[in-house]
Amino acid sequence: MLHINDLTFRIEGRLLIDHATAALPTGQKVGLVGRNGTGKSTLLKLILGLLSSETGSISIPRRARIGTVAQEAPGGDTSLIDTVLVADLERTKLLAESETVTDPDRIAEIHNRLADIDAHTAPSRAATILSGLGFSEEAQLGPCGGLSGGWRMRVALAAALFAAPDVLLLDEPTNYLDLEGVIWLKQYLRNYRHTILIVSHDRDLLNESVNAILHLDQRKLTLYQGNYDNFERMRREKQALQLKLKKKQDDQRRHMEAFVDRFRASATKARQAQSRLKALARLQPIADIVEERSASFHFPKAEKILNPPLVRLEGASVGYEPGKPILRNINLRIDGDDRIALLGANGNGKSTFAKLLCGHLQVEEGHMRHHKKMEVAYFAQHQSDELEEDLTPYDYFTKLLPDSTQAQRRARLGQYGFGIDHANTKCSKLSGGEKARLLFALAAFNGPHVLVLDEPTNHLDVDAREALIHAINDFEGAVILIAHDRHLIETCVDRLWLVRGGTVAPFDGDLDDYTRIILDDAKLARKKKPESNQSDKKAASQNDSRQDRKARALARDGLLPLKSKIQKAESNIKKLQQKLSVIDRALAVPSLYKTDPKQAQDFNKLRVKLAGDVEIRELEWLELLEELETLRA
């Protein structure tokens, strides 16, 4: 379907792609990977014909349609649903022609073609895509111009998916999505019927949605079959074999050179020496493996350790306008070693909660108690727009370290991968990943007790994301994470909080459970179609009948007693958690440790016992749930 033949491209004299060749079969879903700056986005522009190559060619079948996300986000008064619908150019053209055509034969041709391309289902398909990307039915009817840049890029992505080209090119499509949108997109791409080439650093997307990896490395293209994990394994095996062969060749070369040096002047061995010299000349060297080291991240620890909890929220409400809270009735605590990920669709209040923790918003009702000396570091990708274009990373660190030497400033910058060249580069010239590293350095400069990270992996390549994971896990403080990168969440956090329904609460499950909830919600939304009152009554009657049959089946199969046990287990867990809450409130009183240290010690012992009891009861509860699922199956 897509053939790249002997392609060479330079930008400003720098060689990005050097006689690269690759072939993508029809219907294959391919992830294009490589370090930031290697030319992945440039390759997509070459395929689209937006750039011209120095040598070589790119070819696709003549009638094949090629599509991508529009570079400019849609705006104006056109509704979201109409913006997506017009992306199907053939349907739009046929509908326009049907309004004016008078020839009966042509009318028949138009309607037959509209039927062939399922034109009548187009609004439903467009609405499904928009819904999957986070737009409600009401929002779909609103104008694009009223949306922020990130949400408009979602509309552009929806339009590209709806057009269903034969070759779909996507460049970091998850950068503007939340976790819910990424979950939906992974499933959509997995079921896409045509060829896909997608630039992404999202390991889970590349594992679950593609069946081949195209690696751009050392200005060459190499196609690996399988997902990203398979690519990593095969690449490491290839590197190991290459190292082994290079060592063998180096040994052979040294042996031949020694023979030549020893017998060059010998009359009896001169011919053999000459033969060895010719063999050396023909011996093609095996290239060294060049592994660019990914820039590191470093989060310094706080100077002073604070007693737990760092933050306690009691019946807290927060919003942007008085009397109009976005989140309400929040009852949570954050300890010094917590690793928490916030789940929930965009618009539910994750960033609002993050701003509350950082002190950018104040509690309207209830209480938020925290240490006065608590340092919070806040990172949000949009802050890159606030960097002063004419300043360099070194300029920023000069402001932060006015009394330090140049060597000391450069040492601190080096912890975030800013060597001499990059440290003196103006912010306007930094890449997205370099700006992100600078923001990390600035946010965590004072040694925070709490790291609040809002989509920290945007613009970071796979290796940089791994470096960030190591830095988060090495950080000696609490972490609150908002991310669409599942791999990041699973490797860095041990607790999940769900922002949904106007509040924030612990989520009792893992990401697999949450994924099932999201997909079930999507299925339910698709099934809800507007019908006449009569059909609604009929459906309700049928539903009641089904519920009656289901209840009888449950009773007959003996599942009701099991459900009763589950409810009782949940009640016991809730009582134990309430007792824990009482103990936690007592331990949160600073004077207790001075006035009655023995009682404080007893409370701590009791807390450990109660926490252990909760864990045991939760395990029993999980076993009951598994038994219920087994019987239902």
Secondary structure by P-SEA (a helix, b strand, c coil): cccccbbbbbcccccccccccccccccbbbbbbbcccccaaaaaaaaacccccccccccccccccccccccccccccccaaaaaaacaaaaaaaaaaaaccccaaaaaaaaaaaaaacccaaaaaaaaaaaaacccccccccccccccaaaaaaaaaaaaaaacccbbbbccccccccaaaaaaaaaaaaaccbbbbbbcccaaaaaccccbbbbbcccbbbbbcccaaaaaaaaaaaaaaaaaaaaaaaaaaaaaaaaaaaccccccaaaaaaaaaaaaaaccccccccccccbbbbbbccccccccccbbbcbbbbccccccccccccccccccbbbbbbbccccccaaaaaaaaaccccccccbbbbbccbbbbbbbccccccccccccaaaaaaaacccccaaaaaaaaaaacccccccccccccccaaaaaaaaaaaaacccccbbbbccccccccaaaaaaaaaaaaaccbbbbbbcccaaaaaacccbbbbbcccbbbbbcccaaaaaaaaaaaaaaaaacccccaaaaaaaaaaaaaaaaaaaaaaaaacaaaaaaaaaaaaaaaaaaaaaaaaaaaaaaccccccccaaaaaaaaaaaaaaaaaaaaaaaaaaaaaaaaaaaac
